[in-house]
Amino acid sequence: MPLRLFCFPHAGGGPTTYRHWHRALGPHVSVRPVHLPRCAGGAGFTDVDSLVAALDSELAEQLTAPHVFFGHSMGALVAYRLACRRRASGHPLPRALLLSGYAAPHLPAPLPPVDGLDDAALIAVLRAAGDVPAGLPDLPDFLDRYLPALRDDLRLCTAFRDPADPPLSCPAHVFGGDADPLVGERELHAWDRHTTRLSGVRMLAGDHFYLDHAPEQLFRVLRPLLRRYAAAG
């Protein structure tokens, strides 16, 4: 049975972020892009642990097979908190956590508070991080659908307060962009507080969205890593 790789998206993102990953990572890995649930009425969750509880319920049957979590930006926080929740419930941990582009959760959220930002200011922040191609903000769907969802997710991140759970025992591999304006290498190394098995921090070329702009450099690292976890008994 292929190793299941559950991929959690960044704030405002969705499963399409990982649409090419199955082809890139090969037959020994079954890539499972995760769609983050919304509350009734379509609003975002107001706290991370409520979101994680909903995810745990939705994914429970899929998490019975060997699996690994990958999360980028907000997705790294969600993947980590889901692993914490499942440990507390007595479920097996993922074989590894692959955490990208997010400061360790005991540090301040690397994403900006949004309540004081109008749409133009928020778009400027996204452009600085590398997330908004030219012309995209002029599209109706961007303003009507993407920005409200993004605001909900950013509020969730900035409101999170680390409960200081004991460190996880599964290996954690941490990644970041060497030109990321939001998260630096020091903030990535700080994940060592949350795992007893930090297996290194790998800096890759690019900004906060290095995995979208130049994914092959990440795939070259992930392929042997995932083969190893797929072969683990």
C-alpha positions in Angstrom: 0.0 0.0 0.0 1.5 3.4 -0.9 2.4 5.8 1.9 -0.3 8.4 2.2 1.0 12.0 2.1 -1.6 14.4 3.5 -0.9 17.9 2.2 -2.3 20.9 4.1 -2.6 24.3 2.3 -1.5 27.8 3.2 -3.9 30.5 4.4 -6.6 31.1 1.7 -5.3 28.1 -0.2 -6.9 24.8 -1.2 -6.2 21.3 -2.6 -5.2 22.7 -6.0 -1.9 23.8 -4.5 -0.9 20.1 -4.6 -2.5 19.1 -7.9 0.8 18.1 -9.6 2.4 16.4 -6.6 1.2 12.8 -7.2 2.8 12.7 -10.6 6.0 14.3 -9.3 6.4 12.1 -6.2 5.9 8.7 -7.8 3.9 5.5 -7.3 5.1 4.7 -3.8 3.3 7.8 -2.4 -0.5 8.5 -2.5 -0.8 12.3 -2.3 -3.9 13.4 -0.4 -4.5 17.2 -0.8 -6.6 18.3 2.2 -9.5 20.6 1.8 -9.8 22.6 5.0 -13.4 22.5 6.3 -15.5 25.6 6.9 -18.1 26.3 9.5 -21.9 26.2 8.7 -22.7 29.1 6.3 -19.2 29.0 4.8 -17.4 31.1 7.4 -13.9 30.1 8.5 -13.2 28.6 11.9 -12.3 31.1 14.6 -9.7 28.9 16.3 -7.2 26.3 15.2 -8.3 23.5 17.5 -11.9 23.7 16.3 -10.6 23.4 12.7 -8.4 20.5 13.7 -11.2 18.7 15.5 -13.3 18.9 12.3 -10.4 17.7 10.2 -9.7 14.8 12.6 -13.3 13.6 12.1 -13.2 14.0 8.4 -9.9 12.2 7.9 -10.2 9.5 10.6 -10.8 6.6 8.2 -8.0 7.7 5.8 -5.5 8.0 8.7 -5.6 4.3 9.5 -3.0 3.5 6.9 0.7 4.6 7.2 0.9 8.3 6.5 3.0 11.5 6.6 1.8 15.1 7.0 3.1 18.0 4.9 1.9 21.5 5.6 3.0 24.8 4.1 2.6 28.1 6.0 -0.7 27.9 7.9 -0.9 24.3 6.8 2.2 23.5 8.9 0.5 24.8 12.0 -2.6 22.7 11.2 -0.6 19.6 10.5 1.3 19.9 13.7 -1.9 20.5 15.8 -3.6 17.6 14.1 -0.7 15.4 15.1 -1.0 16.7 18.7 -4.7 16.0 18.8 -4.3 12.5 17.5 -1.6 11.7 20.0 -3.9 12.9 22.8 -6.6 10.6 21.5 -4.3 7.6 21.5 -4.0 7.3 17.7 -0.7 6.6 16.0 1.4 9.6 14.9 2.3 10.2 11.3 5.6 8.6 10.3 6.9 12.1 9.8 5.9 15.8 9.9 7.1 17.9 6.9 6.7 21.5 7.9 7.2 24.4 5.5 7.3 28.2 5.7 5.9 28.7 9.2 7.6 29.8 12.5 7.5 27.4 15.4 4.1 27.7 17.1 5.4 29.1 20.4 6.6 32.2 18.4 4.4 35.0 17.2 2.5 34.1 14.0 4.5 35.1 10.9 1.4 36.2 9.1 0.1 39.7 9.5 -3.0 40.8 11.6 -5.7 41.6 9.1 -8.4 43.5 11.0 -6.6 46.9 10.4 -5.9 46.2 6.7 -8.1 47.1 3.8 -8.1 45.0 0.7 -5.3 47.1 -1.0 -3.1 46.8 2.0 -3.6 43.1 2.3 -2.9 42.6 -1.3 0.4 44.5 -0.9 1.4 42.2 2.0 0.6 39.2 -0.3 2.6 40.6 -3.1 5.6 41.1 -0.8 5.4 37.5 0.2 5.2 36.4 -3.5 1.6 35.2 -3.6 -0.2 37.5 -6.0 0.6 37.5 -9.7 0.0 40.7 -11.6 -3.6 41.2 -12.7 -5.1 38.6 -10.3 -6.5 41.2 -7.8 -8.6 42.6 -10.6 -10.6 39.4 -11.0 -14.0 39.3 -9.3 -13.4 35.9 -7.8 -10.2 37.1 -6.1 -12.0 39.9 -4.2 -15.3 38.1 -3.6 -14.0 34.7 -2.6 -10.3 34.5 -2.1 -9.7 37.5 0.1 -12.5 36.8 2.6 -11.3 33.2 3.0 -7.8 34.5 3.4 -8.8 36.9 6.1 -10.6 34.2 8.0 -7.5 32.0 7.9 -5.1 34.8 8.9 -7.3 35.6 11.9 -7.2 32.0 12.9 -3.3 32.0 12.8 -2.8 35.3 14.6 -5.3 34.3 17.4 -3.5 31.0 18.0 -1.7 30.6 21.4 0.6 27.7 21.9 -0.7 25.4 24.7 2.9 24.1 25.3 2.1 20.5 24.6 5.0 18.0 25.2 7.1 17.6 22.0 6.0 15.0 19.5 8.1 11.9 19.1 7.8 11.6 15.3 10.5 13.0 13.0 10.0 16.5 11.8 11.7 17.9 8.6 11.4 21.7 8.2 11.7 23.7 5.0 11.8 27.3 4.1 12.6 29.8 1.3 15.9 31.6 1.7 14.3 34.9 0.6 11.1 34.5 2.6 10.1 37.9 4.0 7.8 36.3 6.6 9.8 33.4 8.1 13.5 33.2 8.6 15.8 30.3 9.3 16.0 31.0 13.1 12.2 30.7 13.4 12.3 27.4 11.5 15.0 26.0 13.8 12.8 26.8 16.7 10.5 23.8 15.8 13.0 21.8 17.8 10.9 22.7 20.9 8.0 20.8 19.5 9.6 17.5 18.4 12.2 15.2 20.0 13.4 14.3 16.5 14.0 17.4 14.4 15.7 16.0 11.4 17.0 19.2 10.0 16.0 22.5 8.5 16.4 22.8 4.7 16.5 26.3 3.1 15.5 26.3 -0.6 15.7 29.1 -3.1 12.8 31.4 -3.2 10.3 33.5 -1.2 7.4 32.4 1.0 5.9 30.5 -2.0 9.0 28.8 -3.2 7.1 25.5 -3.5 4.8 27.1 -6.1 7.4 28.9 -8.1 10.1 26.3 -8.2 8.6 23.0 -6.9 11.2 20.6 -8.4 13.9 21.6 -5.9 11.5 20.5 -3.1 10.6 17.3 -4.9 14.2 16.4 -5.2 14.4 16.4 -1.4 11.1 14.8 -0.8 11.4 11.8 -3.1 14.2 9.9 -1.2 12.7 11.0 2.1 9.2 9.6 1.3 10.7 6.4 -0.1 12.4 5.9 3.2 9.2 6.4 5.2 7.2 4.3 2.7 9.6 1.4 3.3 9.6 1.7 7.1 7.8 -1.2 8.8 
